[in-house]
Amino acid sequence: MFENTDSTYQHHQPLLTEKIITDRKVFFIDLKENNRGRFLKITEDVRGRRDTIMLPIEHLDEFVDALKRVQDFDNEDGGGRNDRDDERDDLDED
């Protein structure tokens, strides 16, 4: 297997990548590392427009817990779509 020893190149390569594809969006979840430590890079791609957040790995559990609370609330609240959801789908997209 090819191994690149160029340290600059290695810092930019994800240690692990996950990809989630939805109707109009693609989400990339990359575990990366630099000289300050590991971090999660979450990128949303909507028709070529990308938005990214960076999350230091030491806050990952807190982030996952918050997502779980949102999911639990949605499940308890019925979690179904209604007529207003169709309008909201386009609010965050240009």
NORUR-V411581 format. One record per residue. N is the residue number from 0. RES is the residue in one letter. OMEGA is omega in degrees with one decimal (none if undefined). BURIAL is # if it has 9 or more other ideal C-beta (glycine too) atoms within 8 Angstrom, else .. D_FIRST is the distance of its C-alpha to the first C-alpha in Angstrom with 2 decimals. Layout:
N RES OMEGA BURIAL D_FIRST
N RES OMEGA BURIAL D_FIRST
//
This chain:
0 M -179.4 . 0.00
1 F 177.6 . 3.81
2 E 180.0 . 6.36
3 N -178.6 . 9.87
4 T 177.7 . 12.66
5 D -174.2 . 15.42
6 S 177.9 . 17.38
7 T 179.3 . 19.27
8 Y -177.2 . 16.34
9 Q -178.8 # 15.09
10 H -177.5 # 18.69
11 H -179.0 . 18.80
12 Q 176.9 . 15.82
13 P 173.0 . 17.07
14 L -180.0 . 16.08
15 L 178.2 . 17.31
16 T 171.9 . 18.99
17 E -179.3 . 21.76
18 K 178.7 . 23.65
19 I -179.4 . 27.27
20 I 175.6 . 29.08
21 T -177.7 . 32.88
22 D -175.6 . 35.55
23 R -174.4 . 35.38
24 K 171.6 # 32.86
25 V 177.7 # 29.16
26 F 174.8 # 28.19
27 F 176.5 # 24.87
28 I -176.2 # 24.45
29 D 169.2 # 21.79
30 L -176.7 # 21.34
31 K -179.8 # 20.76
32 E 173.0 . 21.38
33 N -175.8 . 23.17
34 N 177.7 . 25.33
35 R 177.7 . 28.00
36 G -179.1 . 25.91
37 R 178.6 # 24.39
38 F 176.7 # 25.94
39 L 176.1 # 25.97
40 K -178.9 # 26.09
41 I -177.4 # 27.95
42 T 174.4 # 28.38
43 E 177.8 # 30.85
44 D 177.1 # 30.68
45 V 178.8 . 33.96
46 R 177.1 . 34.16
47 G 177.0 . 32.05
48 R -175.4 . 33.81
49 R 171.3 . 31.68
50 D -174.1 . 32.96
51 T 168.7 . 30.89
52 I 177.1 . 31.74
53 M -177.9 . 30.02
54 L 176.4 # 30.67
55 P -173.1 . 30.14
56 I -179.3 # 28.47
57 E 177.2 . 31.59
58 H -177.0 . 33.59
59 L -179.2 # 31.36
60 D 179.1 . 33.63
61 E 179.2 . 36.68
62 F 179.6 # 35.16
63 V 177.8 . 34.17
64 D 178.6 . 37.66
65 A 177.2 . 39.31
66 L 179.1 . 37.44
67 K 177.9 . 38.49
68 R 177.2 . 42.10
69 V 179.0 . 42.05
70 Q 178.7 . 40.74
71 D 178.2 . 43.37
72 F -179.6 . 46.09
73 D 178.8 . 45.11
74 N 179.7 . 45.17
75 E -176.6 . 48.55
76 D -179.1 . 49.93
77 G 173.4 . 49.34
78 G -178.7 . 46.18
79 G 176.3 . 47.47
80 R 171.8 . 47.65
81 N -175.9 . 51.00
82 D -178.1 . 52.45
83 R -178.9 . 51.69
84 D 179.4 . 47.94
85 D 177.9 . 47.72
86 E -177.8 . 49.23
87 R -178.3 . 46.92
88 D -175.5 . 43.75
89 D -177.7 . 44.40
90 L -176.0 . 45.60
91 D -178.7 . 42.25
92 E 178.4 . 41.11
93 D none . 42.45
//
